[in-house]
């Protein structure tokens, strides 16, 4: 063994250069979720290039990307994305805030549960599409219709999971906190709410998916702007590449919203061993 090799062997572990294997291991977890989408896009492009997929039914990814580039340069795509994003967030805030409040109230109080829960469960089974004709009569095709439909779709996932989370907090933890003399407000803040957060975040992530789904419906039926309107307008002129582009944009926005919710979930539930990084 040479002197240099001996010197490296006796270096403290923290001073050694990381191996290629360790560097790749750190990057691989972030790349794994994109493997399947990358394979699908590659097969899609190959099938279009070989003529196995007809362009009039499903344009190649390169054509969709070119359409996105054109619409970005013209400003149409960023403008429609901004409009749809604003609608989605507005509906989510209205429906989510109401749902969270009723979920907490019904989870903490048997009285409010008896008053409102049965009504919510009946309304929950009404499909959003069945409300569209009435919503158009009530609000026309203005922003109110899209706000109502989005808030309606978001409400129930957050309400049910908040209610479920509060009711399923470990009763032994509540009794132990009371035995230490913790008051009602601190009991809720330090025991009930943290215990309900995992279920609340499940409802949040599910509601974000419903948010985009409902927005698509509202924008394709009653809108003069937004991604859904852009897709329907393109359909009338058989611009299939723009229709597919709108679908891809919805998928990317949904992924972005879910990633943001998961990041918030990890930060908020860092105390929970189930959310520790391995």
N, C-alpha and C positions, 0 to 999 in steps of 0.2 A: 504494500500500500504506500503510495507516494505521500509526501508531506502535505500537498494540497488536499488530497482525499481525506487524510487524517484530520486536517483542520476543519473541513466541512462536516465531518462526522461528529466533531466535538462542539460545533456551533449550537447555541440554544435553538430549540424548535421554532420559536417565534421569528428567528432571524433567517431561517432557511427559505429559499424561493419556493413558492407553491408549485407543485407538479402539474403537468399538463392534464393529468387525470382529474385532479381536484378542480382545476379551472373549468374543464368541460362539465364536471358534475354540477358546478354552481350555475352554469348556463342552461343545461338540459331541462330542468323543471320548467323554466319559462318558455321553452320552445315546444314542449310536448303538446299543449293544447292546440297548437297551430298545425300539427302534423296532418291530421285528418282533413281540415279545410284545404291545406296545400295540395294534398293528393287529389281531392275532388276537383279543384281548379285545374290541376295538371291534366287529369283525365278528360275534363270538359273541353279544355283547349285542344287536346290531341284529337278527341272525337270530332270537333268542329273542323279542324285542319284536314282530317282524313275524309271529310264529307259524311261521316256517320250521323252527325247531328245537323239538321237543316237550319240555316240561318234564319229563315222566316218563323221558325218555332222557338229556337233558342240560340241567340247570337253567341259567338265566341267571347271569352273573357276579354280578349284584346279589343274587340269592338265595343263592349260595354265600357271598358276603361277609356276608350277614345271618346265615347259619348259623354262620359263624366268630365273629361278634360274640356270638351267644347262647351258644355253647360257651365263649367266653372269659370272659363274665360269670359263668357257672356254675363256672368253674375246670376243667372237663373237658379242654378243649383244651390249656391250658398244662401240665397234669399229664401228659397223654399224650405231648406233645412232649418234656418233660423225661425221661420214662422211655425213650422211643425214642432220644433223643440219648445218654443214658447207656449204653444197650446198644450203640449204634453205636460210640461212642468206646472202650468196653471191648474189643469185638471187634477193632477196628482196632489198638489198642495191642498186644494179644496177638499177632495174626496178623502185623502189620507188623514188630514187633520180631524175631520168629522169622525172618521172610522176609529182613529186612535182614541179620541175622547170617549166615544160610546163604548169601545172595547174595554177601556179602563173602568168606566162607570159601571158597566154590567158585570165585569169581573170582580169588582170590589163590593157591589151592592146587589143583594137578591131582589130588592124592590124594583130597581131600575131594570134589572133583567126581566122580571115578570111583565113590566110595562112595555118594553120595546123589543125584546129578542124575538118573540114570535112573529112580530110584524116584519122585522128584518129578514127572518128566514123565509117568509112568504115572498117578499119582494126580491130576494136573492135568486129565486128560481125563474124570474122573468128574463128571457134572453134580451140582450142589448138590441139585437136587430128588430125585435118586436116593438121596441119603443121608438124606432127611428121615425115612422110616420107621425106619431104624436109629437115628438120633439121638434120636427120641422114645422108642425102647426103652431106649437107654442113659441118657438124661438126663430122660426124662419131658417135661413141658411147663414145667419150671422155667427159670431164667435160664441154666443151663448149656447147654441146647440152642441157644438163640439166640446165646450167646457162641461156641459151637463153629462154628455155621454161618457166622457173620459173620467169624470169624477164618480159617476155611477159604477163604472167598471172597476175602478181602483178601490172603492169603498169596502167591498165585502172580503177580499183576501186579507186586508189589514185588520178589519174588525174581528173576523173569526179568529185569526192567529193571536191578536192581542188579548181577546177574551180567553182563549185557550191557555195562553201563557200565564196570565194572572191567576187563573183558577188552578193551575197545576204547579204552582210554587210549592216547594217542600213544606208541609205544615209543621214539621219538627223545627225547621229553621225559624219559622214565625213564632212558635211557642218559646224557643230559646231566646229570641230577641226580646219578646215581651217579659220574660223572666229577668232580663237585665235592665228592665225599666225603660226601654226605648219607646218613645211616643209614636202616635199614629203616623205623623208626617215622616219622621226619620225611618220608621218601619217600612213605609212605602218606598222611600228613596234609597235605602240601603239594603233592603231584603227583597221586597216584592218586585220592584221594577227590574233590578239586575237579574233576578230569577226568571222573569218573563221575557227578557231581551232575546234569547235564542229563537223563541217562537215568533216574536215580533219581527225579527229580521227575515224569517222564512216568509212571512206574509208580505214584507216589503219587497223582496225579490220577486215573488209571484205577482204582486201588484204592478211592478214595473213592466213585466211582460204583457199583462192585460192592458196596461196604459197604451202601449204602442199598437196593440191589436185593435183596441177601441178607436184609437185615433185614425188608423187606416180606414176603418169603416166610415167614420164621420167625414173624413176628407174626400173619400171617393163618392159620397152621396150628396153632401151638402157643403161644398167649399168652392172658392174661386182662387185659392192659393194653397201652397203646401205640397209636400211630397206626394200625398195621395192624389191630389188634383193634377199634379204634373204627370203621374202615371196614367190617369184616366184620359187626360188630354192627348197623351202620346198614343194611347190605345186607339183613339178615334182616327188617327192618321197612320195606324199600323207601324208605329216606331217602336218595334219590339225591344231594341237595345235600351231605350230610355225606360221602358216598363221594367225590364230586368234590373236596370240601374237603380230604380226606385226601391225595388225589393231588396237589393244588396244594401242600400243606404239604411233602410229600416232595420235590417239584420245587424249592421254595424252599430247603429245607435242603441239597439237593444243590448248588444254585447257591452258597449261602453257603460250603459246604465247599470247593468248587472255587475260589472267589474267595480264600479264605484261603490255599489252597495256591499260587495264582498270586502272591499278595502275598509269601509266604515265598520263593518261587522268585526273584522279582525282587530281593528284599533279599539273598538268599544268593549269587546269581549276578550281583551288580552289577559285578563285575570282568570279566564276559564281554561282549564287544561286541555279541553277538546279543541281549542283554537290556537294552541301553541304550535309554532313551526317545528317540524321534525328535522 
